[in-house]
Amino acid sequence: MTRSRFMTDITSSLQTHNNGPHAFTERSASFGIRRALLVGHNNYSWTILKILLQQFGFDVVDSENGLSGMKRFHDGEKYDVVFINRYMPIMNGLQATHLLRNMGFMIKIVGICSDDCHEEFLEARADAFQIIPMDRIELAALLEAIGLIN
């Protein structure tokens, strides 16, 4: 199966999934539009995360590395949550998390990694950590734990 076909199948499956305890409903989006910033390289896991966040009613913005993510804050953009990858060129997720906290931003920050770097993100003062890929149930539990859905 080609990459393009794979992504089409995954995207279609995620967009039509509307069953189970964490299905997208009007209620889950009733708190108004929330904004999420995804900071990291775009791959399958990030594409899935983006689609899932959209299903929970988030407007999702991408940024390719920590430096470009920081520029968005410097430019005054507002977000409810930042999902930030540990491994990135130019400025990694730990550096960007430290910088956001040192600048006084109290935004919810979720450290994302494909291996266990939980302690590193907690030391950087992230609000939560999640190994990717994650599914809809894991994302719902995470968003609930940081107070963005109920």
N, C-alpha and C positions, 0 to 999 in steps of 0.2 A: 504494500500500500504506500502510495507516495505521501510526502509530508503534507501537501496541500489537501489531499483527500482525507488524510487522518484528521487534520485540523477542522475541515468541514464537518466530518462526522462527529467529532467531539463537541464542536460549537453547537451543531444542531441538536445533539442529545442534551446538552446542558440547557439550551434555551427552551426546549420543550418539556423539560422535567418540571413537573408541578405537582408532585405527590409527596406524601410523607409529612412528618411533623415540622419540617422546616421549609415547606414549600413557600414560594413567594406569594403573598396575598396583598390586597389593598392595605390591610392592617399593618403589615411589615414595612410598608412605605408611607404610612400615614403621618410620620413625624416630619414631613417635608424632605426636600432633597438634601442628602448628606454628601459630602465630598471626600473622596479617598485619593491619596497620592500613592502610586506604586513606584518605588525607586529601585531600579535594578534592570538587568538585561532582560529583554523580552524573549521568553521561551515558552514551552508548552505549559509549565506550571503557572507562569504569570498570566498566560492567556486564560487558563481555567479560573484562576483567582479573580481576574477582571470580570469575567462573565458572571461568576457567582456573586460578586459584590454588586454588580448591576441588578441581578435578580433580587437582592435585598434592598434595592432602591438607591444605591449610591451612584453618583456621578463620578467616574473614575478617570484620573489623569495619570499619564505615564511620564516618567523621567528616567533617563538611561543610566545615570550615576549619581553619587552623593553630591557632587558639586552642582550639577544641574538641578537637583532637588533643592539644595540650599538656595539657589538663585530664585526659585519660585517663592520661597518664604521672604527673601530679601525684597522681591518685587511686590510683596503685600498679598500674595494669594493666600486664601484661607482654606483649611481642610479640617475635617473632623478626625481623621485618622491617617497615619502614614504607615504603609507596609514597606519595610526597607530591607533589602538583601544584604547579607554579610559580605559577600564577595563581589566587588565591583572595581573597575579601574578608576583612576583619578582620586576618588575619595570613597572609602569603603563604608559600609553601613554602620559600623561601630564608631568611626570618626564622625560621620554625619549625625548620629544619635547624640554623641557627646556634645557636639557643637550646638545642636538645637536646644539641648537642656541648658548649656552654659549661656546661651543667648536669652534664656527665659521662656522659651516656648513650652507651654503646658499641654500641647496636643497629645493625643493618644499615639504612641509609637509601638508598632509590632515588628520585632526583629524576625526576619525570615532567613532560613538556611536549609540546605539539603542534608546537613548533618547536625549533630548536637552542639550548638554554640550558645546554649541557653544562659549559662553563667556569664559569658562575655557580654551578652545584651543586657542582662540585669545589672551588671557593673556599669554599663553605659547609661543606665537609668531608663531603659525601655519599659513600657507598661506590660508587655507580654512578648512571648516568643512562640513561634510555630515552625515545625519542620514541614517543608513542602515536598511533594504535592499534598494538598489537603482537599477534603471533600466538603460537601455542603453542610453536613452535620458538624464537622469540626469547625468550620467557619462560623456557623451559627453559635456554637458554644463559645468560641473566642469573642465574637462581637457582643454576646451577652455578658461575658466575664468582664469586659472593659466598659460596659455600660452604654453600648451603642444600639442595642436592640433589647427588647424584653420578651 
